Amino acid sequence: MDSNHKHYEIIKNSIEYVLEHFEEQPNLDVLAERVSLSPFHFQKVFRTWAGVSPKEFLQFVTVTHAKQLLKESNLLDTTYSLGLSSTGRLHDLFVKLEAMTPGEFKRGGEGLILQYEVFPSSFGDILLVSSERGIQSLQFIDTLEQGIKDSKKEFPNAIWKEGESKEHQKLKDYFQKFIIPETPIPLYLYGTEFQFKVWKSLLKIPMGSLFTYGDIAATIGQPSAQRAVGTAIGKNPIAYLIPCHRVIQTSGLFGGYRWDPNRKRMIIAWEQSKLVSPNNDLS
């Protein structure tokens, strides 16, 4: 097991425990003992993964912190009118959305050659699928077999081959070394016009910020479409790069996530930790 995956499992285990025992506010000794590590080693693993202490990191996964963050970052007019910071504009700069035609989707990927690859990241294993037109999907998976099975449901008539491409390497460099691609990565996706509006809106949420479903509905000019926005977000085929994890409930609850709600909490907490940590990488 590589260190990224091992650290992910240790932190995932700890966060699940904290969420179940939040009122008890378990300390460093308790958390370290649960994963069979010394407090010193546990602290080191946390700092390696998140760049901050376990206490600071675990603060970021609480509802109280999420509510405060919503108050601070939920200034839509200011955020969009002033532009995003260099970190916040990250996805805007290197992700390019392209639409697959309804006919292409209806044919179930007939004529498409899809390359897939699995690689480890700080948030778990990633299944990456692409065609010559661009990235088709990027999913966090628990097992390759289930991941491939789920992906093939979308394009049953495509030719599937295991392999890598130039775009794959760019994404591996980003997820594993935080090397930002010099040229935009094309995402070749199928979706309705409404879904594309929602997904493009998600790209504008700065790293470390949280918006609500109502916020997203407002940004696309349909403030009453919160439920439809939630459905569109749930259909997002590109994990992390289209940052649907940055959308939570108005109450401060983190809500669901198609790749595991606990992973969503971890990603939000990791991004928050990077804003206060000089060690700004994905390792």
N, C-alpha and C positions, 0 to 999 in steps of 0.2 A: 504494500500500500504506500503510495507516494505521500510526501509530507503535506501537500495541499489537502488531499483527501482526508488524511488522518486529523489534521487540525480542524477541518470542517466538521468531522464527526464529533470531535471533542466539544467544540463550541455549540454545535446543534444540540447535543445531549444536555449541555449546561443550560442553554437558553430554554429548552423545553421544561427543565426542572424549575427554573426561575419563574417562568410564566405560570406554573402550577402552584408555586409557593411564594408568590410575589409579596404577600403581606408579611411573610416571615423575614424578608430581606436577607437571604442566605449570604454569609460572608465568604471570603476567599478560602478559608480552611474547609468549610463545608463543601464548596464547589470542587475544590481540588480532590478531596477524599472520594467524592462520588465517581470521578473518572480515574481513580487510582494513580494520581500524580501528587508529588509534593507541592505545597503552596508555591515554592520558588519556581518549579518547572511549569506549573499551571499558569502562573503569571507570565512567564517567558513565552509560552505558547500563545497566550492572548495577545501579548504585545507584538509578536511576530505576525500574527494574523490581522490584528486590528490597529496596532500602533498606539493603543491607549490601554489603561489598566482595566481589569475585569469590572471593577466598580463603575468606572465611567462608561464602559461599553454597555453594561447591563442597564444603565440608566436610559440609554438610547432606545431600548425596546419597551419601555413602559408607556402606558396610555397617557400618563401625566405629561411626559416629555412630548409625546406626539401632539397633544392638545396645544402645548406651548409653541411647538414648531409651526403648527397650522396658523396660530395667531401672528407669528413673526413672518412667515413666508407667504401667507395667503393675500398678497397685495398684487392682484393680477394686473391691474392697469400699470402699476409702477414697474413690475417685472417685465412686461412685454414692451412698454414704451421706452424704457431706459436701455433695453438690451440685456443680454445675459453675460455673466462673467466668463472668462476664458474657460474655467472648469465647467460652468453651467452650460456653455454652448457646445460642449464636447460632442454630443450626439448630433446636433444640428450640423456640425462641421464635417463629420465623416460618415454619416449615414444618409443614403439617398433612396427614397421610396420610389419603386416603379410598379405599375399595375399590370397584372396578368389579365388578359381578356376573358370575359365570361365563357367564350367558346373554348378557349384553352383549358379552363378549369372544368368545363362540362365534359370534355373528352378524357378527363381523369389523368391528365399528364401524358396522353398518347403522343409519342414523338420526342418526349423529353428524356434526356439522360441525366439522372440525378446521382450525384456523388455524395456519399455520407462518410462521416468520420466522427469518432468519439475521442474527446480529450479531457483531462482533468482541469479543474479550476478551483479557486478558493471557495466557491459556493457549491461544489459537487461536480459530477461528470456532466459534460455537455455533448449533446448530439447535434451535429451541424450538417445540414443538407443544402446542396447548391446545384444549380444548373449553369450552363454557359452564360445565362443572362444575369445571374446573381444568386444571392443567398435566399433559399426558399423558406427555411425554418432554422431556428436555434432554440433548442429545448434542454432544460435540465432534466436528467433522467436518473432513475434508480437502477434500471437494468437495460442493457442494450436491446435485448429481445423485445421487451415491451415498448421501448422507445421506437424501434423500427416498425413494429406492428402498428402503433398508433399513427406514425407518419405516413405509412403506406395507405392508410384509409383515405387520405386526401388525394393521393395520386396513384391509384391502383394499376393504371395502365402504363406508367413510366418504366423505364429501364433503370434499375437500381444497381449502383456499383460502389463498392467501398474504395475510397481513395481521397486524395487531398488536392487542393488547388491553390493558386496564389492568394485568393481571397480567404481561404481557410487559414493560411499561415498568418495573414494579417490579424485575424481574429484570435488565433492562438497567442500571438505576440501581445495582443491587447489584454486578454484575460489572464495571461500568466506573467507578463512582465510590465504591463501598463504602457506599452509602446503604442502611441497614437498613430494610426495610419496616415501616410502623407497624402493619399488620394481617397476620395469617398468610396465607401463600400456599398455597392448596389444591393438593395433588397428587392427581390422580384416576387411580389406577393399577390394573392387573390383576396379581394374584399369588396364590399359594397362601397358606394361613394360615402355613405355615412361613416362606415368603419375607417376609411382612409382619413376622413376629417379628424376623427378621434385619435387615431394613431399619430398623425402629424402634430396634433396638439400635445400629445404626450412627449414628443421630442423636444418641446420647448420648456419642459419643467427642469429647472437647474438641479444639478446634483446636490443632494442634501436638503432639498425642499420637498414638502408634501402638499398636494392639492387634494380636494375632495371631488367626488363624482359631480357634485353641483358646480364646482369651479370649472371642470372640463366642459360640462354642458354649456356654461356661460361663454367660454372662450370660442366655441364653435357657433355661437349665436342661437342656441336652442336650449334656453335655461330650464325648460320643463321636461327635457328628455333625459333626466338622470338615470332612469331605469335602462333606457336604450344604450346610454353611454356605458353603463356597467356591463351590459351584454357584449358590446363591441370590445371593451377592454379584455373581457374573458376570452375573446376569440383571437387576441394578439398572438401571432405565431413566432414572434422574435423576443425571446427572453432577454432582459436587461437592456439591450440596445434600444428597444422601444420600451421606455421605463414605466410600464404599468404598475410596477411595485411602488411607485411614488404617489399612488392614489389610494387614499384611505377614507374611512367614513367620517362624517362631520363630528361624530361623538369622540373621535380620537382612537376608536378601535381600528385595528389594521385591516380587518376584513379578509376575504378569501384571496387565493392566488392559485392559478392552475398548476404551478410547480411546487406546491406545499406552502401553506401560510407561514410556517416557521422559517422557511427559507426567505420569505418576504421580509419578515422581521429582522433576520440576520443581515440581509442586503441593506435595508434602511439603516440599521445600526452601524454597519461597516462604512457606509457613505458618510454618516454623521461623524464617525470617528476620524475619517480622513480629513474632515474640515478643521479638526483641532490637532491633527497629527502631522508633523513634517515628513514622516515616512509615507509619502503618498504613492503607494504601489498596490498591486493586487496579490502580492506574495504572502 
